[in-house]
Amino acid sequence: MIEVLFYVFAAVALGGALGVVWAKSPVGSLLYMVATLASLACIFVLLEAHFLAAIQVIVYAGAIMVLFLFVIMLLNLGHDYQRDLKGGAFSLLSFVIIGLMAGVLVRQFGENAITEPTAGGRAIDAALAQHGAVGAIAQPLYTTYVVPFEITGVLLLVAIVGALVLAKKGGQ
Amino acid sequence: MIIDFSRQLHYVWALLPEIILCVSGMVILVVGVTGKYREAHLAVEGELEPGRSDDLGWLALLSLLAAAVANAWLYGVTEVGVNSMIAVDRFRLFSNWIFLLAAVLGILISFAYVYRQRLQAGEFYALILFATAGMMFMAGARDLIVVFLGLEVMSIAVYALTAFNRRDRKSAEAGLKYFLLGAFSTGFLLYGIALVYGATGSTNVAVIGEIISSGEGSRSLLSAAIALLTIGFAFKVSAIPFHMWTPDVYEGAPAPVTAWMSAAVKAAGFVAFLRVFMVGFGDHSIYALWYPILWWLAAITMVGANLIALVQTNIKRMLAYSSIAHAGYLLVAIAAANETAAAGMLFYLLVYTLMNIGAFAIVMSVSHHSEERLYIDDYVGLGWSQPLLGVLLTVFLLSLAGFPGTGGFMGKIYLLLGAAESDLWTLSVILVLTTVVSYWYYLRIAWVMWMKNPEVTGQYDRITVPLPMRFALLVSVGLILYIGILPSGALEFARASIEGLGTFGGGLLGQAP
């Protein structure tokens, strides 16, 4: 049952991702993106990462997407656009390469199928059993991973400064 | 002092240089929006008195100096608990010297440009400091998450700096290209990290190395992970076929940013590449998996970049392809994966930083700190009308080409020594042959400069080299010649920095895949 559901949600996520690229209007792209993010949240639920799933829905599918939609509508970008993707040989080539890569992966994992949980899976299971869905994220975030957490703060500052520099009016 | 990583507070000491840079970056940001600096970027040409934005640059240099002192202080520190998130080893400290040197040279050469192009000085210098801190995080990271975050801090700052010149359409285009492709490649890196965690249950490079050498970890997952990590790193160091962004970005970005990032971003990418692959995936069983990939990557990069560089007419694009070629030489060191090669790589990165920033700085002053006169034909007769610049540029080009007596030559010798130790004979031959090819396009500029008679005279009279840049150029040339003639000191330093880095798998297969 879980496997079937996984494939359904994975297909929706991938289809949504293709739709983001191929949709004609920005609003359409955005709605496809909501579909992708929502099905990712469903996959998180299947993985028993309930807290992540909730965060995914509230923060990404909810807040950030709504903000995107506001911005696009306020800037009046809602009309259809000419597709600016280059067609022809390159898009064909990229699909061939994707196909080849998929083939390599299928062969690789077909030969050595992973049947039992890997070390990573076991580590996550242990953390979930010990701290619960919220604790498994919250506990290491402020103890083991406090340095990466602080670096993330610097990263956000840099991103804000960069965005402001580029968006600020000035010059000609 | 002893740093004990079981106490969280001690991370503050271990990260002192990075913290200094981040804090002073914030201070410069705040100073940059106060009072007299605020409207500088809105000024019309001629209204701006010179030197107004310079004090922000000096402030940035001062904080780099403070970070350098902190870096020197870390040499006296011993760490307890080897598998911590941040490494306090000599490898990291040596890499930090490279980043600090690159940032100092980069800021010294950007004074005049920032003034002429009326850039927002506060943000400009602060972003350089943040990016340098990000590079240091990458070099010191013993955890893949820190590698990723350091890479992002560096990259986002560099994207913004690339698009910094709002008056130049090319700059915006380059920034957008770099940002989109960079974000895409970061996705690969992150996916690779996730798969490594899936296979080994850890993101700590040292722990990953132990788990892999104990024979655990699904090899299928690890091979997919290594492929993805290689793509992520190969993009950052701009190896062919992940190099498409390089010429456009180097051409479009503000000239001092190009000079600085062509050296520093590449160095940061390579040291993180080296640590992750040699410490994490250094075991023999897994080395056999990734060694052929790196072999081909190095070979294609060396051959392709040198051939494309032959036909460039724009000097910035030529230097961009030359920097891709140098990435190819450095990839040989990673494919060789032994201590000699690793020391050679650090040595080469140091020399490369000096000569590349120097060459770009001269291109910048010839183009009047803006975006003109960028073709190789514009250099006709430069040597005789500006002898000092001519001689300096010739030295930088000879060093880039790897001429005996310069640092570039010794760097290539040590890369070859490392390759020979792992029996990578075919790759060594390719390295030597492509170096010979590269002589043509480096020496062509020198030939145009000295041997060709100019059709118009006096076109170089307006070239001015500001004092800070003159200082940076002389320091670079002095160091290149010093390292080229007396290389043992720098090499010993690089060798000592490699000790205790971790396991090395190199020298196992030897022949071409």
Chai-1 contact restraints between the chains, C-beta under 6 A:
chainA,res_idxA,chainB,res_idxB,connection_type,confidence,min_distance_angstrom,max_distance_angstrom,comment,restraint_id
A,Q108,B,S220,contact,1.0,0.0,6.0,A-B,restraint_1
A,F109,B,S220,contact,1.0,0.0,6.0,A-B,restraint_2
A,N112,B,S220,contact,1.0,0.0,6.0,A-B,restraint_3
A,I114,B,S218,contact,1.0,0.0,6.0,A-B,restraint_4
A,T118,B,G198,contact,1.0,0.0,6.0,A-B,restraint_5
A,T118,B,A199,contact,1.0,0.0,6.0,A-B,restraint_6
A,T118,B,S218,contact,1.0,0.0,6.0,A-B,restraint_7
A,A119,B,T200,contact,1.0,0.0,6.0,A-B,restraint_8
A,A119,B,G201,contact,1.0,0.0,6.0,A-B,restraint_9
A,G120,B,Y197,contact,1.0,0.0,6.0,A-B,restraint_10
A,G120,B,G198,contact,1.0,0.0,6.0,A-B,restraint_11
A,G120,B,G201,contact,1.0,0.0,6.0,A-B,restraint_12
A,A123,B,G201,contact,1.0,0.0,6.0,A-B,restraint_13
A,V146,B,Q8,contact,1.0,0.0,6.0,A-B,restraint_14
A,V147,B,Y11,contact,1.0,0.0,6.0,A-B,restraint_15
A,V147,B,M85,contact,1.0,0.0,6.0,A-B,restraint_16
A,P148,B,I145,contact,1.0,0.0,6.0,A-B,restraint_17
A,P148,B,V146,contact,1.0,0.0,6.0,A-B,restraint_18
A,P148,B,L149,contact,1.0,0.0,6.0,A-B,restraint_19
A,I151,B,L149,contact,1.0,0.0,6.0,A-B,restraint_20
A,V154,B,C22,contact,1.0,0.0,6.0,A-B,restraint_21
A,V154,B,V153,contact,1.0,0.0,6.0,A-B,restraint_22
A,L155,B,E152,contact,1.0,0.0,6.0,A-B,restraint_23
A,L155,B,V153,contact,1.0,0.0,6.0,A-B,restraint_24
A,V158,B,F130,contact,1.0,0.0,6.0,A-B,restraint_25
A,V158,B,V153,contact,1.0,0.0,6.0,A-B,restraint_26
A,V158,B,I156,contact,1.0,0.0,6.0,A-B,restraint_27
A,V158,B,A157,contact,1.0,0.0,6.0,A-B,restraint_28
A,A159,B,I156,contact,1.0,0.0,6.0,A-B,restraint_29
A,V161,B,E123,contact,1.0,0.0,6.0,A-B,restraint_30
A,G162,B,I156,contact,1.0,0.0,6.0,A-B,restraint_31
A,G162,B,A160,contact,1.0,0.0,6.0,A-B,restraint_32
A,V165,B,E123,contact,1.0,0.0,6.0,A-B,restraint_33
A,V165,B,A160,contact,1.0,0.0,6.0,A-B,restraint_34
A,L166,B,A163,contact,1.0,0.0,6.0,A-B,restraint_35
A,G170,B,H41,contact,1.0,0.0,6.0,A-B,restraint_36
A,G170,B,L42,contact,1.0,0.0,6.0,A-B,restraint_37
A,G171,B,R166,contact,1.0,0.0,6.0,A-B,restraint_38
A,G171,B,R167,contact,1.0,0.0,6.0,A-B,restraint_39
A,Q172,B,R167,contact,1.0,0.0,6.0,A-B,restraint_40
